[in-house]
Every structure is written in structure tokens, then in C-alpha cells.
Amino acid sequence: MVLLEVIVALTIFMIAGLSTAVWVRQTLLTVDHAHAAMAEVSAASDYLDRIALWPREDLDRHLGVRREGPWLVQVERPTPTIYAVAIADSSSARPLLHTWLYRAELQANGPDAQ
């Protein structure tokens, strides 16, 4: 009888230990996934910082959706002075960042300007 109780106790202890090991593994995978996502957003943010420095002419040249390295970059101009810029992961098209940029309208300084 004592041997049966010991076997049952060891089984319960083994199940608890395995559950804990699975929980720890899942936690580590979740942390790794979070770190990878954070690194991806940080890299996209660095690229978005560079895009924010583009003059109006460059933004106009990049209107639409383009693949830029590991990202899909979408540049739209909803008004003459506002540009909407979005960066998404190119493999899954999952949105990462989105911002609005203001660029003043070009002034005509030629002889035909009114």
C-alpha cells in the first residue's frame, strides 16, 4: 500500500514538474517574441525617422506602396500639404508604424507666378 502511495505521489510531482517546465518554456518564447517585435519596430522607427527628413519632392516620388528592404512603405497625400506615411512588415503586411508629415506647398517664383 505504501508503495502505491509513493508511486501516486511521484506521478503527481512529475506532472507538476512538467507543467512548470512547459510554463517556463512558453514564458521564454513569449519574451523572445517580444524582444524580436521590439527590435523590428525600433528598426522601422529608425527608417521612419529618415523618411521624415525627406523633402516634399522625395515624398511625391514615393507616393503609393513600395517595398523598402524588409518593409512595405506606403506614402499618401490626402491634402496638398499633408502626407500619411505607414510602414508595415513586408512578409505579413502587419502594420508597424504610421505618421503624418507636413510639407509646405511649393511657391511659384517664376515670371508666370501671380
C-alpha positions as CSV (number, residue, x, y, z in Angstrom):
1,M,0.0,0.0,0.0
2,V,2.8,2.4,0.9
3,L,4.5,1.6,-2.5
4,L,1.3,2.6,-4.3
5,E,1.1,5.9,-2.4
6,V,4.7,6.6,-3.3
7,I,4.0,5.9,-7.0
8,V,1.0,8.2,-7.0
9,A,2.9,10.9,-5.1
10,L,5.8,10.7,-7.6
11,T,3.3,10.8,-10.5
12,I,1.7,13.9,-9.1
13,F,5.1,15.5,-8.5
14,M,6.2,14.6,-12.1
15,I,3.1,16.2,-13.6
16,A,3.6,19.3,-11.6
17,G,7.3,19.5,-12.6
18,L,6.4,19.0,-16.3
19,S,3.7,21.7,-16.1
20,T,6.2,24.1,-14.6
21,A,8.8,23.3,-17.3
22,V,6.2,23.9,-20.1
23,W,5.2,27.1,-18.4
24,V,8.8,28.3,-18.2
25,R,9.4,27.4,-21.8
26,Q,6.3,29.3,-23.0
27,T,7.4,32.3,-21.0
28,L,10.8,32.3,-22.5
29,L,9.3,32.0,-26.0
30,T,7.0,34.9,-25.3
31,V,9.9,37.1,-24.0
32,D,11.9,36.2,-27.1
33,H,9.0,37.1,-29.4
34,A,8.5,40.4,-27.6
35,H,12.2,41.3,-28.0
36,A,12.1,40.4,-31.7
37,A,9.0,42.6,-32.2
38,M,10.6,45.4,-30.3
39,A,13.7,45.2,-32.4
40,E,11.6,45.2,-35.6
41,V,9.6,48.3,-34.5
42,S,12.8,50.0,-33.5
43,A,14.4,49.4,-36.9
44,A,11.2,50.6,-38.6
45,S,11.2,53.7,-36.4
46,D,14.8,54.5,-37.5
47,Y,13.7,54.2,-41.1
48,L,10.6,56.3,-40.5
49,D,12.9,59.0,-38.9
50,R,14.8,59.1,-42.2
51,I,11.6,59.3,-44.2
52,A,10.5,62.3,-42.0
53,L,13.6,64.2,-43.3
54,W,12.6,63.7,-47.0
55,P,11.7,66.9,-48.8
56,R,8.3,67.3,-50.5
57,E,9.8,66.2,-53.9
58,D,11.0,62.9,-52.4
59,L,7.7,62.2,-50.8
60,D,5.9,62.9,-54.1
61,R,8.2,60.5,-55.9
62,H,7.4,57.7,-53.3
63,L,3.6,58.1,-53.4
64,G,1.9,54.7,-53.2
65,V,3.1,51.4,-51.7
66,R,6.7,50.3,-52.2
67,R,8.9,47.6,-50.8
68,E,11.8,49.2,-49.0
69,G,14.1,46.4,-47.6
70,P,12.1,44.4,-45.1
71,W,9.2,46.8,-45.0
72,L,6.3,48.0,-47.1
73,V,6.2,51.8,-47.1
74,Q,3.0,53.5,-48.1
75,V,3.0,57.2,-48.7
76,E,-0.2,59.0,-49.4
77,R,-1.1,62.7,-49.8
78,P,-4.6,63.3,-48.5
79,T,-4.2,67.1,-48.8
80,P,-1.8,69.3,-50.7
81,T,0.4,69.8,-47.5
82,I,-0.1,66.6,-45.5
83,Y,1.5,63.2,-46.2
84,A,0.4,60.0,-44.5
85,V,3.3,57.5,-44.1
86,A,2.9,54.0,-42.9
87,I,5.4,51.2,-42.5
88,A,4.4,47.5,-42.5
89,D,6.2,44.2,-42.3
90,S,6.6,43.0,-45.9
91,S,6.2,39.3,-45.1
92,S,2.9,39.6,-43.3
93,A,1.8,43.2,-44.2
94,R,1.3,43.7,-40.4
95,P,1.3,47.5,-39.7
96,L,4.2,48.6,-37.6
97,L,4.2,52.5,-37.6
98,H,2.1,55.3,-39.1
99,T,2.6,59.0,-39.0
100,W,1.6,62.3,-40.7
101,L,4.1,64.7,-42.2
102,Y,3.5,68.4,-43.1
103,R,5.3,69.9,-46.1
104,A,4.6,73.5,-47.1
105,E,3.3,74.0,-50.6
106,L,5.8,75.0,-53.2
107,Q,5.8,78.7,-54.0
108,A,6.0,79.6,-57.7
109,N,8.7,82.3,-58.1
110,G,9.0,82.4,-61.8
111,P,7.8,85.2,-64.2
112,D,4.4,83.5,-64.6
113,A,3.7,83.5,-60.9
114,Q,0.8,85.6,-59.8
